[in-house]
Amino acid sequence: MAKKDALSSLILLGIGLFFLLYSRQYELGTLTAPGEAVFPMLIAVAVIALAGWLFIVSIFKTKSQEEEKSENAAENNIRVLFLTVLVIAALLFMGTLGFFVTSFLLILLCCKLLGVTEWSKAVFIAAGAVLGAYLIFGFWLKVSFPTGLLI
């Protein structure tokens, strides 16, 4: 598996380098007036950095980590299935419950599914994410959210 991780990281590194070089054809702009190349370059640099990190980690990965990873594969597949069902259910109930209630419940259940053991932490994370989304998109950017029966 470490060889597969190393190979995939090199492929991602190549993709990141391609986009970094390709984005150079656009105007970079200045700090006060960034051009259209800024966002693609930032994404390319992030992909390159993450691919490099994956390559380094895959080189130093031990066999016991490989065996442990394969033992947890079935459990992880079940979690991915449940997460997919949760997201689909959230999309279906968005019109009925509204954005805030649906997002709060989705994030709360995702936290519990992904290993947050204490309910208070999961509630805090969910409430913070919904409040943050409201402050950024609703208050600052004036984007309207889907409303439902509750909110």
HELIX and SHEET records of a PDB file:
HELIX    1   1 ALA A    2  TYR A   22  1                                  21    
HELIX    2   2 SER A   23  GLN A   25  5                                   3    
HELIX    3   3 VAL A   38  ILE A   59  1                                  22    
HELIX    4   4 LYS A   63  GLU A   71  1                                   9    
HELIX    5   5 ALA A   73  LEU A   97  1                                  25    
HELIX    6   6 PHE A   99  LEU A  113  1                                  15    
HELIX    7   7 TRP A  119  ALA A  133  1                                  15    
HELIX    8   8 TYR A  134  TRP A  140  3                                   7    
END                                                                             
